[in-house]
Amino acid sequence: MLTLFGILIIISAVILGFIVLIQNPKGGGLSGTLGGIGNQFMGVKQTTDVMEKATWIFAAIIGILCMVSPAFIPKEGADGGNDLINKTTTNQQSAPANTGSNTTTLPGTQSGNGN
């Protein structure tokens, strides 16, 4: 489920970035170049209104998705993930001890007949 939220957030962010790049605060910008047919159909003033509303809508979508997505993070247990810490310390404590002879062999040396 988190993957779905991540994909939706990325798609919304890309669309929001595209909408912001098209806009110009003075009414020009790329909307005149890319939206030539839209300007003839809806008019210049309405195009900027639509772009502004789309900016707010996609910003709200990203905000809502970011706030809702943590609710779908899977829980490891009631103790909040302390099981992993307990397993790690248990494994370290139960490591087998060297019960052989008291001699230690350094890396790169040979033990045995002393040659």
Summary of the structure (lengths in Angstrom):
residues: 115
radius of gyration: 31.2
end to end distance: 63.9
largest distance: 96.1
contacts: 220
relative contact order: 0.10
helix: 64%
strand: 0%
